[in-house]
């Protein structure tokens, strides 16, 4: 009797195997999947512009926050979340702005001080400028890893 139950359970399990994963629809591969990032090396204070597909933005989980101005000891300073600040191997400080959907521009900044998760900049973006606070390291990696052909 036990052998019959085991056999019936095993047969049911094998019969259901082709159904595993049927709950999700297959996502077609598109041109967007083959070229998720376009990197343009610029001249001047903004050395690179990265254009991502909407899918790439989602995959990287990029989030932005607006820069703001704050008066510090009588001087107006640009203020951004400290998570927006990147350091290169030479100690330079950078952040990425987001001037339009899917477009990210790297910009060098000078940090005056850091206080309670906020970076106060001697030079920085204008108030209201969207800066990348999550995903900046991935953008920097995309910029330095991809070579345009």
Chimera marker file (.cmm) of the C-alpha trace (Angstrom):
<marker_set name="trace">
<marker id="1" x="0.000" y="0.000" z="0.000" r="1" g="1" b="0" radius="0.5"/>
<marker id="2" x="2.792" y="2.457" z="0.891" r="1" g="1" b="0" radius="0.5"/>
<marker id="3" x="4.506" y="1.709" z="-2.398" r="1" g="1" b="0" radius="0.5"/>
<marker id="4" x="1.336" y="2.639" z="-4.316" r="1" g="1" b="0" radius="0.5"/>
<marker id="5" x="0.994" y="5.990" z="-2.533" r="1" g="1" b="0" radius="0.5"/>
<marker id="6" x="4.655" y="6.838" z="-3.126" r="1" g="1" b="0" radius="0.5"/>
<marker id="7" x="4.325" y="5.920" z="-6.788" r="1" g="1" b="0" radius="0.5"/>
<marker id="8" x="1.171" y="8.071" z="-7.171" r="1" g="1" b="0" radius="0.5"/>
<marker id="9" x="2.842" y="11.062" z="-5.459" r="1" g="1" b="0" radius="0.5"/>
<marker id="10" x="5.982" y="10.682" z="-7.597" r="1" g="1" b="0" radius="0.5"/>
<marker id="11" x="3.925" y="10.461" z="-10.793" r="1" g="1" b="0" radius="0.5"/>
<marker id="12" x="1.957" y="13.570" z="-9.795" r="1" g="1" b="0" radius="0.5"/>
<marker id="13" x="5.161" y="15.456" z="-9.063" r="1" g="1" b="0" radius="0.5"/>
<marker id="14" x="6.709" y="14.514" z="-12.407" r="1" g="1" b="0" radius="0.5"/>
<marker id="15" x="3.516" y="15.399" z="-14.254" r="1" g="1" b="0" radius="0.5"/>
<marker id="16" x="3.497" y="18.885" z="-12.714" r="1" g="1" b="0" radius="0.5"/>
<marker id="17" x="7.150" y="19.665" z="-13.540" r="1" g="1" b="0" radius="0.5"/>
<marker id="18" x="6.439" y="21.114" z="-17.001" r="1" g="1" b="0" radius="0.5"/>
<marker id="19" x="4.096" y="23.634" z="-15.333" r="1" g="1" b="0" radius="0.5"/>
<marker id="20" x="6.830" y="25.117" z="-13.120" r="1" g="1" b="0" radius="0.5"/>
<marker id="21" x="7.445" y="28.714" z="-14.144" r="1" g="1" b="0" radius="0.5"/>
<marker id="22" x="4.307" y="28.938" z="-16.267" r="1" g="1" b="0" radius="0.5"/>
<marker id="23" x="2.961" y="31.716" z="-14.067" r="1" g="1" b="0" radius="0.5"/>
<marker id="24" x="5.312" y="34.286" z="-15.620" r="1" g="1" b="0" radius="0.5"/>
<marker id="25" x="5.221" y="35.510" z="-19.153" r="1" g="1" b="0" radius="0.5"/>
<marker id="26" x="8.533" y="35.461" z="-21.029" r="1" g="1" b="0" radius="0.5"/>
<marker id="27" x="10.078" y="38.904" z="-21.493" r="1" g="1" b="0" radius="0.5"/>
<marker id="28" x="11.295" y="39.378" z="-25.052" r="1" g="1" b="0" radius="0.5"/>
<marker id="29" x="14.871" y="40.551" z="-25.600" r="1" g="1" b="0" radius="0.5"/>
<marker id="30" x="14.921" y="43.954" z="-27.244" r="1" g="1" b="0" radius="0.5"/>
<marker id="31" x="17.511" y="46.278" z="-28.770" r="1" g="1" b="0" radius="0.5"/>
<marker id="32" x="17.378" y="48.156" z="-25.456" r="1" g="1" b="0" radius="0.5"/>
<marker id="33" x="18.813" y="45.082" z="-23.709" r="1" g="1" b="0" radius="0.5"/>
<marker id="34" x="21.870" y="45.040" z="-25.960" r="1" g="1" b="0" radius="0.5"/>
<marker id="35" x="22.764" y="48.728" z="-25.548" r="1" g="1" b="0" radius="0.5"/>
<marker id="36" x="21.561" y="49.804" z="-22.088" r="1" g="1" b="0" radius="0.5"/>
<marker id="37" x="24.074" y="52.682" z="-21.759" r="1" g="1" b="0" radius="0.5"/>
<marker id="38" x="25.576" y="55.251" z="-24.082" r="1" g="1" b="0" radius="0.5"/>
<marker id="39" x="28.623" y="57.066" z="-22.707" r="1" g="1" b="0" radius="0.5"/>
<marker id="40" x="29.765" y="60.379" z="-24.176" r="1" g="1" b="0" radius="0.5"/>
<marker id="41" x="33.063" y="61.865" z="-23.012" r="1" g="1" b="0" radius="0.5"/>
<marker id="42" x="32.743" y="65.652" z="-22.915" r="1" g="1" b="0" radius="0.5"/>
<marker id="43" x="35.155" y="68.539" z="-22.630" r="1" g="1" b="0" radius="0.5"/>
<marker id="44" x="35.009" y="71.072" z="-19.824" r="1" g="1" b="0" radius="0.5"/>
<marker id="45" x="33.712" y="70.821" z="-16.281" r="1" g="1" b="0" radius="0.5"/>
<marker id="46" x="31.304" y="67.960" z="-17.028" r="1" g="1" b="0" radius="0.5"/>
<marker id="47" x="33.548" y="65.146" z="-18.278" r="1" g="1" b="0" radius="0.5"/>
<marker id="48" x="30.895" y="62.575" z="-19.160" r="1" g="1" b="0" radius="0.5"/>
<marker id="49" x="27.242" y="62.147" z="-20.027" r="1" g="1" b="0" radius="0.5"/>
<marker id="50" x="25.587" y="58.766" z="-19.700" r="1" g="1" b="0" radius="0.5"/>
<marker id="51" x="22.274" y="58.017" z="-21.353" r="1" g="1" b="0" radius="0.5"/>
<marker id="52" x="20.474" y="54.947" z="-20.026" r="1" g="1" b="0" radius="0.5"/>
<marker id="53" x="17.447" y="53.116" z="-21.305" r="1" g="1" b="0" radius="0.5"/>
<marker id="54" x="14.431" y="53.126" z="-18.994" r="1" g="1" b="0" radius="0.5"/>
<marker id="55" x="15.059" y="49.457" z="-18.270" r="1" g="1" b="0" radius="0.5"/>
<marker id="56" x="18.660" y="50.161" z="-17.262" r="1" g="1" b="0" radius="0.5"/>
<marker id="57" x="17.503" y="52.925" z="-14.902" r="1" g="1" b="0" radius="0.5"/>
<marker id="58" x="15.131" y="50.437" z="-13.247" r="1" g="1" b="0" radius="0.5"/>
<marker id="59" x="17.759" y="47.689" z="-13.023" r="1" g="1" b="0" radius="0.5"/>
<marker id="60" x="20.273" y="50.021" z="-11.389" r="1" g="1" b="0" radius="0.5"/>
<marker id="61" x="17.640" y="51.367" z="-9.009" r="1" g="1" b="0" radius="0.5"/>
<marker id="62" x="18.727" y="54.949" z="-9.612" r="1" g="1" b="0" radius="0.5"/>
<marker id="63" x="17.151" y="57.538" z="-7.311" r="1" g="1" b="0" radius="0.5"/>
<marker id="64" x="17.578" y="61.300" z="-7.278" r="1" g="1" b="0" radius="0.5"/>
<marker id="65" x="17.017" y="64.161" z="-4.850" r="1" g="1" b="0" radius="0.5"/>
<marker id="66" x="17.082" y="67.913" z="-5.446" r="1" g="1" b="0" radius="0.5"/>
<marker id="67" x="20.087" y="69.999" z="-4.461" r="1" g="1" b="0" radius="0.5"/>
<marker id="68" x="19.227" y="72.907" z="-2.201" r="1" g="1" b="0" radius="0.5"/>
<marker id="69" x="20.849" y="76.076" z="-0.914" r="1" g="1" b="0" radius="0.5"/>
<marker id="70" x="21.519" y="76.778" z="2.725" r="1" g="1" b="0" radius="0.5"/>
<marker id="71" x="23.190" y="79.719" z="4.452" r="1" g="1" b="0" radius="0.5"/>
<marker id="72" x="26.203" y="78.545" z="6.456" r="1" g="1" b="0" radius="0.5"/>
<marker id="73" x="28.006" y="81.175" z="8.525" r="1" g="1" b="0" radius="0.5"/>
<marker id="74" x="26.633" y="83.931" z="6.290" r="1" g="1" b="0" radius="0.5"/>
<marker id="75" x="27.527" y="82.204" z="3.002" r="1" g="1" b="0" radius="0.5"/>
<marker id="76" x="25.139" y="80.360" z="0.692" r="1" g="1" b="0" radius="0.5"/>
<marker id="77" x="26.241" y="76.773" z="0.096" r="1" g="1" b="0" radius="0.5"/>
<marker id="78" x="24.832" y="74.145" z="-2.224" r="1" g="1" b="0" radius="0.5"/>
<marker id="79" x="23.699" y="71.169" z="-0.139" r="1" g="1" b="0" radius="0.5"/>
<marker id="80" x="23.199" y="67.607" z="-1.396" r="1" g="1" b="0" radius="0.5"/>
<marker id="81" x="22.729" y="64.293" z="0.391" r="1" g="1" b="0" radius="0.5"/>
<marker id="82" x="26.177" y="62.905" z="1.200" r="1" g="1" b="0" radius="0.5"/>
<marker id="83" x="25.231" y="59.699" z="-0.646" r="1" g="1" b="0" radius="0.5"/>
<marker id="84" x="25.397" y="61.738" z="-3.882" r="1" g="1" b="0" radius="0.5"/>
<marker id="85" x="29.136" y="62.400" z="-3.470" r="1" g="1" b="0" radius="0.5"/>
<marker id="86" x="31.615" y="60.082" z="-5.202" r="1" g="1" b="0" radius="0.5"/>
<marker id="87" x="35.365" y="59.962" z="-4.653" r="1" g="1" b="0" radius="0.5"/>
<marker id="88" x="37.712" y="58.975" z="-7.463" r="1" g="1" b="0" radius="0.5"/>
<marker id="89" x="41.042" y="57.211" z="-6.951" r="1" g="1" b="0" radius="0.5"/>
<marker id="90" x="42.865" y="60.554" z="-6.851" r="1" g="1" b="0" radius="0.5"/>
<marker id="91" x="40.616" y="61.943" z="-4.093" r="1" g="1" b="0" radius="0.5"/>
<marker id="92" x="38.515" y="64.107" z="-6.431" r="1" g="1" b="0" radius="0.5"/>
<marker id="93" x="34.867" y="64.611" z="-5.506" r="1" g="1" b="0" radius="0.5"/>
<marker id="94" x="32.063" y="64.232" z="-8.019" r="1" g="1" b="0" radius="0.5"/>
<marker id="95" x="28.342" y="63.820" z="-8.332" r="1" g="1" b="0" radius="0.5"/>
<marker id="96" x="25.928" y="63.005" z="-11.134" r="1" g="1" b="0" radius="0.5"/>
<marker id="97" x="23.155" y="65.367" z="-12.100" r="1" g="1" b="0" radius="0.5"/>
<marker id="98" x="20.019" y="64.213" z="-13.891" r="1" g="1" b="0" radius="0.5"/>
<marker id="99" x="19.114" y="66.999" z="-16.358" r="1" g="1" b="0" radius="0.5"/>
<marker id="100" x="16.498" y="64.908" z="-18.194" r="1" g="1" b="0" radius="0.5"/>
<marker id="101" x="15.006" y="61.417" z="-17.912" r="1" g="1" b="0" radius="0.5"/>
<marker id="102" x="17.656" y="58.755" z="-18.450" r="1" g="1" b="0" radius="0.5"/>
<marker id="103" x="20.503" y="61.286" z="-18.815" r="1" g="1" b="0" radius="0.5"/>
<marker id="104" x="23.218" y="61.605" z="-16.170" r="1" g="1" b="0" radius="0.5"/>
<marker id="105" x="26.086" y="64.101" z="-16.235" r="1" g="1" b="0" radius="0.5"/>
<marker id="106" x="29.131" y="63.749" z="-13.998" r="1" g="1" b="0" radius="0.5"/>
<marker id="107" x="30.203" y="66.997" z="-12.387" r="1" g="1" b="0" radius="0.5"/>
<marker id="108" x="33.177" y="67.782" z="-10.173" r="1" g="1" b="0" radius="0.5"/>
<marker id="109" x="32.333" y="69.426" z="-6.849" r="1" g="1" b="0" radius="0.5"/>
<marker id="110" x="34.270" y="70.750" z="-3.872" r="1" g="1" b="0" radius="0.5"/>
<marker id="111" x="33.024" y="69.636" z="-0.471" r="1" g="1" b="0" radius="0.5"/>
<marker id="112" x="33.258" y="72.242" z="2.291" r="1" g="1" b="0" radius="0.5"/>
<marker id="113" x="31.929" y="70.063" z="5.100" r="1" g="1" b="0" radius="0.5"/>
<marker id="114" x="29.786" y="67.034" z="5.833" r="1" g="1" b="0" radius="0.5"/>
<marker id="115" x="27.164" y="67.178" z="8.555" r="1" g="1" b="0" radius="0.5"/>
<marker id="116" x="24.380" y="64.750" z="9.427" r="1" g="1" b="0" radius="0.5"/>
<marker id="117" x="24.316" y="62.995" z="6.065" r="1" g="1" b="0" radius="0.5"/>
<marker id="118" x="24.475" y="66.244" z="4.075" r="1" g="1" b="0" radius="0.5"/>
<marker id="119" x="27.407" y="67.506" z="1.992" r="1" g="1" b="0" radius="0.5"/>
<marker id="120" x="27.871" y="71.277" z="1.948" r="1" g="1" b="0" radius="0.5"/>
<marker id="121" x="29.624" y="72.275" z="-1.261" r="1" g="1" b="0" radius="0.5"/>
<marker id="122" x="31.861" y="75.233" z="-2.034" r="1" g="1" b="0" radius="0.5"/>
<marker id="123" x="30.821" y="74.806" z="-5.645" r="1" g="1" b="0" radius="0.5"/>
<marker id="124" x="27.918" y="72.711" z="-6.724" r="1" g="1" b="0" radius="0.5"/>
<marker id="125" x="24.674" y="72.442" z="-8.641" r="1" g="1" b="0" radius="0.5"/>
<marker id="126" x="21.957" y="75.077" z="-8.431" r="1" g="1" b="0" radius="0.5"/>
<marker id="127" x="19.086" y="74.562" z="-6.018" r="1" g="1" b="0" radius="0.5"/>
<marker id="128" x="16.488" y="72.231" z="-7.482" r="1" g="1" b="0" radius="0.5"/>
<marker id="129" x="18.962" y="70.330" z="-9.693" r="1" g="1" b="0" radius="0.5"/>
<marker id="130" x="18.309" y="66.590" z="-9.476" r="1" g="1" b="0" radius="0.5"/>
<marker id="131" x="21.377" y="64.722" z="-8.203" r="1" g="1" b="0" radius="0.5"/>
<marker id="132" x="21.788" y="60.944" z="-8.087" r="1" g="1" b="0" radius="0.5"/>
<marker id="133" x="21.700" y="59.664" z="-4.498" r="1" g="1" b="0" radius="0.5"/>
<marker id="134" x="21.367" y="55.935" z="-5.238" r="1" g="1" b="0" radius="0.5"/>
<marker id="135" x="23.191" y="54.347" z="-8.163" r="1" g="1" b="0" radius="0.5"/>
<marker id="136" x="25.998" y="56.893" z="-8.663" r="1" g="1" b="0" radius="0.5"/>
<marker id="137" x="28.705" y="54.253" z="-8.214" r="1" g="1" b="0" radius="0.5"/>
<marker id="138" x="27.037" y="52.113" z="-10.883" r="1" g="1" b="0" radius="0.5"/>
<marker id="139" x="26.961" y="55.090" z="-13.240" r="1" g="1" b="0" radius="0.5"/>
<marker id="140" x="30.643" y="55.747" z="-12.594" r="1" g="1" b="0" radius="0.5"/>
<marker id="141" x="31.368" y="52.077" z="-13.275" r="1" g="1" b="0" radius="0.5"/>
<marker id="142" x="29.397" y="52.267" z="-16.529" r="1" g="1" b="0" radius="0.5"/>
<marker id="143" x="31.329" y="55.355" z="-17.529" r="1" g="1" b="0" radius="0.5"/>
<marker id="144" x="34.750" y="53.882" z="-16.851" r="1" g="1" b="0" radius="0.5"/>
<marker id="145" x="34.050" y="50.362" z="-18.090" r="1" g="1" b="0" radius="0.5"/>
<marker id="146" x="32.314" y="51.006" z="-21.408" r="1" g="1" b="0" radius="0.5"/>
<marker id="147" x="34.361" y="52.110" z="-24.363" r="1" g="1" b="0" radius="0.5"/>
<marker id="148" x="32.486" y="53.505" z="-27.331" r="1" g="1" b="0" radius="0.5"/>
<marker id="149" x="33.381" y="51.896" z="-30.656" r="1" g="1" b="0" radius="0.5"/>
<link id1="1" id2="2" r="1" g="1" b="0" radius="0.2"/>
<link id1="2" id2="3" r="1" g="1" b="0" radius="0.2"/>
<link id1="3" id2="4" r="1" g="1" b="0" radius="0.2"/>
<link id1="4" id2="5" r="1" g="1" b="0" radius="0.2"/>
<link id1="5" id2="6" r="1" g="1" b="0" radius="0.2"/>
<link id1="6" id2="7" r="1" g="1" b="0" radius="0.2"/>
<link id1="7" id2="8" r="1" g="1" b="0" radius="0.2"/>
<link id1="8" id2="9" r="1" g="1" b="0" radius="0.2"/>
<link id1="9" id2="10" r="1" g="1" b="0" radius="0.2"/>
<link id1="10" id2="11" r="1" g="1" b="0" radius="0.2"/>
<link id1="11" id2="12" r="1" g="1" b="0" radius="0.2"/>
<link id1="12" id2="13" r="1" g="1" b="0" radius="0.2"/>
<link id1="13" id2="14" r="1" g="1" b="0" radius="0.2"/>
<link id1="14" id2="15" r="1" g="1" b="0" radius="0.2"/>
<link id1="15" id2="16" r="1" g="1" b="0" radius="0.2"/>
<link id1="16" id2="17" r="1" g="1" b="0" radius="0.2"/>
<link id1="17" id2="18" r="1" g="1" b="0" radius="0.2"/>
<link id1="18" id2="19" r="1" g="1" b="0" radius="0.2"/>
<link id1="19" id2="20" r="1" g="1" b="0" radius="0.2"/>
<link id1="20" id2="21" r="1" g="1" b="0" radius="0.2"/>
<link id1="21" id2="22" r="1" g="1" b="0" radius="0.2"/>
<link id1="22" id2="23" r="1" g="1" b="0" radius="0.2"/>
<link id1="23" id2="24" r="1" g="1" b="0" radius="0.2"/>
<link id1="24" id2="25" r="1" g="1" b="0" radius="0.2"/>
<link id1="25" id2="26" r="1" g="1" b="0" radius="0.2"/>
<link id1="26" id2="27" r="1" g="1" b="0" radius="0.2"/>
<link id1="27" id2="28" r="1" g="1" b="0" radius="0.2"/>
<link id1="28" id2="29" r="1" g="1" b="0" radius="0.2"/>
<link id1="29" id2="30" r="1" g="1" b="0" radius="0.2"/>
<link id1="30" id2="31" r="1" g="1" b="0" radius="0.2"/>
<link id1="31" id2="32" r="1" g="1" b="0" radius="0.2"/>
<link id1="32" id2="33" r="1" g="1" b="0" radius="0.2"/>
<link id1="33" id2="34" r="1" g="1" b="0" radius="0.2"/>
<link id1="34" id2="35" r="1" g="1" b="0" radius="0.2"/>
<link id1="35" id2="36" r="1" g="1" b="0" radius="0.2"/>
<link id1="36" id2="37" r="1" g="1" b="0" radius="0.2"/>
<link id1="37" id2="38" r="1" g="1" b="0" radius="0.2"/>
<link id1="38" id2="39" r="1" g="1" b="0" radius="0.2"/>
<link id1="39" id2="40" r="1" g="1" b="0" radius="0.2"/>
<link id1="40" id2="41" r="1" g="1" b="0" radius="0.2"/>
<link id1="41" id2="42" r="1" g="1" b="0" radius="0.2"/>
<link id1="42" id2="43" r="1" g="1" b="0" radius="0.2"/>
<link id1="43" id2="44" r="1" g="1" b="0" radius="0.2"/>
<link id1="44" id2="45" r="1" g="1" b="0" radius="0.2"/>
<link id1="45" id2="46" r="1" g="1" b="0" radius="0.2"/>
<link id1="46" id2="47" r="1" g="1" b="0" radius="0.2"/>
<link id1="47" id2="48" r="1" g="1" b="0" radius="0.2"/>
<link id1="48" id2="49" r="1" g="1" b="0" radius="0.2"/>
<link id1="49" id2="50" r="1" g="1" b="0" radius="0.2"/>
<link id1="50" id2="51" r="1" g="1" b="0" radius="0.2"/>
<link id1="51" id2="52" r="1" g="1" b="0" radius="0.2"/>
<link id1="52" id2="53" r="1" g="1" b="0" radius="0.2"/>
<link id1="53" id2="54" r="1" g="1" b="0" radius="0.2"/>
<link id1="54" id2="55" r="1" g="1" b="0" radius="0.2"/>
<link id1="55" id2="56" r="1" g="1" b="0" radius="0.2"/>
<link id1="56" id2="57" r="1" g="1" b="0" radius="0.2"/>
<link id1="57" id2="58" r="1" g="1" b="0" radius="0.2"/>
<link id1="58" id2="59" r="1" g="1" b="0" radius="0.2"/>
<link id1="59" id2="60" r="1" g="1" b="0" radius="0.2"/>
<link id1="60" id2="61" r="1" g="1" b="0" radius="0.2"/>
<link id1="61" id2="62" r="1" g="1" b="0" radius="0.2"/>
<link id1="62" id2="63" r="1" g="1" b="0" radius="0.2"/>
<link id1="63" id2="64" r="1" g="1" b="0" radius="0.2"/>
<link id1="64" id2="65" r="1" g="1" b="0" radius="0.2"/>
<link id1="65" id2="66" r="1" g="1" b="0" radius="0.2"/>
<link id1="66" id2="67" r="1" g="1" b="0" radius="0.2"/>
<link id1="67" id2="68" r="1" g="1" b="0" radius="0.2"/>
<link id1="68" id2="69" r="1" g="1" b="0" radius="0.2"/>
<link id1="69" id2="70" r="1" g="1" b="0" radius="0.2"/>
<link id1="70" id2="71" r="1" g="1" b="0" radius="0.2"/>
<link id1="71" id2="72" r="1" g="1" b="0" radius="0.2"/>
<link id1="72" id2="73" r="1" g="1" b="0" radius="0.2"/>
<link id1="73" id2="74" r="1" g="1" b="0" radius="0.2"/>
<link id1="74" id2="75" r="1" g="1" b="0" radius="0.2"/>
<link id1="75" id2="76" r="1" g="1" b="0" radius="0.2"/>
<link id1="76" id2="77" r="1" g="1" b="0" radius="0.2"/>
<link id1="77" id2="78" r="1" g="1" b="0" radius="0.2"/>
<link id1="78" id2="79" r="1" g="1" b="0" radius="0.2"/>
<link id1="79" id2="80" r="1" g="1" b="0" radius="0.2"/>
<link id1="80" id2="81" r="1" g="1" b="0" radius="0.2"/>
<link id1="81" id2="82" r="1" g="1" b="0" radius="0.2"/>
<link id1="82" id2="83" r="1" g="1" b="0" radius="0.2"/>
<link id1="83" id2="84" r="1" g="1" b="0" radius="0.2"/>
<link id1="84" id2="85" r="1" g="1" b="0" radius="0.2"/>
<link id1="85" id2="86" r="1" g="1" b="0" radius="0.2"/>
<link id1="86" id2="87" r="1" g="1" b="0" radius="0.2"/>
<link id1="87" id2="88" r="1" g="1" b="0" radius="0.2"/>
<link id1="88" id2="89" r="1" g="1" b="0" radius="0.2"/>
<link id1="89" id2="90" r="1" g="1" b="0" radius="0.2"/>
<link id1="90" id2="91" r="1" g="1" b="0" radius="0.2"/>
<link id1="91" id2="92" r="1" g="1" b="0" radius="0.2"/>
<link id1="92" id2="93" r="1" g="1" b="0" radius="0.2"/>
<link id1="93" id2="94" r="1" g="1" b="0" radius="0.2"/>
<link id1="94" id2="95" r="1" g="1" b="0" radius="0.2"/>
<link id1="95" id2="96" r="1" g="1" b="0" radius="0.2"/>
<link id1="96" id2="97" r="1" g="1" b="0" radius="0.2"/>
<link id1="97" id2="98" r="1" g="1" b="0" radius="0.2"/>
<link id1="98" id2="99" r="1" g="1" b="0" radius="0.2"/>
<link id1="99" id2="100" r="1" g="1" b="0" radius="0.2"/>
<link id1="100" id2="101" r="1" g="1" b="0" radius="0.2"/>
<link id1="101" id2="102" r="1" g="1" b="0" radius="0.2"/>
<link id1="102" id2="103" r="1" g="1" b="0" radius="0.2"/>
<link id1="103" id2="104" r="1" g="1" b="0" radius="0.2"/>
<link id1="104" id2="105" r="1" g="1" b="0" radius="0.2"/>
<link id1="105" id2="106" r="1" g="1" b="0" radius="0.2"/>
<link id1="106" id2="107" r="1" g="1" b="0" radius="0.2"/>
<link id1="107" id2="108" r="1" g="1" b="0" radius="0.2"/>
<link id1="108" id2="109" r="1" g="1" b="0" radius="0.2"/>
<link id1="109" id2="110" r="1" g="1" b="0" radius="0.2"/>
<link id1="110" id2="111" r="1" g="1" b="0" radius="0.2"/>
<link id1="111" id2="112" r="1" g="1" b="0" radius="0.2"/>
<link id1="112" id2="113" r="1" g="1" b="0" radius="0.2"/>
<link id1="113" id2="114" r="1" g="1" b="0" radius="0.2"/>
<link id1="114" id2="115" r="1" g="1" b="0" radius="0.2"/>
<link id1="115" id2="116" r="1" g="1" b="0" radius="0.2"/>
<link id1="116" id2="117" r="1" g="1" b="0" radius="0.2"/>
<link id1="117" id2="118" r="1" g="1" b="0" radius="0.2"/>
<link id1="118" id2="119" r="1" g="1" b="0" radius="0.2"/>
<link id1="119" id2="120" r="1" g="1" b="0" radius="0.2"/>
<link id1="120" id2="121" r="1" g="1" b="0" radius="0.2"/>
<link id1="121" id2="122" r="1" g="1" b="0" radius="0.2"/>
<link id1="122" id2="123" r="1" g="1" b="0" radius="0.2"/>
<link id1="123" id2="124" r="1" g="1" b="0" radius="0.2"/>
<link id1="124" id2="125" r="1" g="1" b="0" radius="0.2"/>
<link id1="125" id2="126" r="1" g="1" b="0" radius="0.2"/>
<link id1="126" id2="127" r="1" g="1" b="0" radius="0.2"/>
<link id1="127" id2="128" r="1" g="1" b="0" radius="0.2"/>
<link id1="128" id2="129" r="1" g="1" b="0" radius="0.2"/>
<link id1="129" id2="130" r="1" g="1" b="0" radius="0.2"/>
<link id1="130" id2="131" r="1" g="1" b="0" radius="0.2"/>
<link id1="131" id2="132" r="1" g="1" b="0" radius="0.2"/>
<link id1="132" id2="133" r="1" g="1" b="0" radius="0.2"/>
<link id1="133" id2="134" r="1" g="1" b="0" radius="0.2"/>
<link id1="134" id2="135" r="1" g="1" b="0" radius="0.2"/>
<link id1="135" id2="136" r="1" g="1" b="0" radius="0.2"/>
<link id1="136" id2="137" r="1" g="1" b="0" radius="0.2"/>
<link id1="137" id2="138" r="1" g="1" b="0" radius="0.2"/>
<link id1="138" id2="139" r="1" g="1" b="0" radius="0.2"/>
<link id1="139" id2="140" r="1" g="1" b="0" radius="0.2"/>
<link id1="140" id2="141" r="1" g="1" b="0" radius="0.2"/>
<link id1="141" id2="142" r="1" g="1" b="0" radius="0.2"/>
<link id1="142" id2="143" r="1" g="1" b="0" radius="0.2"/>
<link id1="143" id2="144" r="1" g="1" b="0" radius="0.2"/>
<link id1="144" id2="145" r="1" g="1" b="0" radius="0.2"/>
<link id1="145" id2="146" r="1" g="1" b="0" radius="0.2"/>
<link id1="146" id2="147" r="1" g="1" b="0" radius="0.2"/>
<link id1="147" id2="148" r="1" g="1" b="0" radius="0.2"/>
<link id1="148" id2="149" r="1" g="1" b="0" radius="0.2"/>
</marker_set>
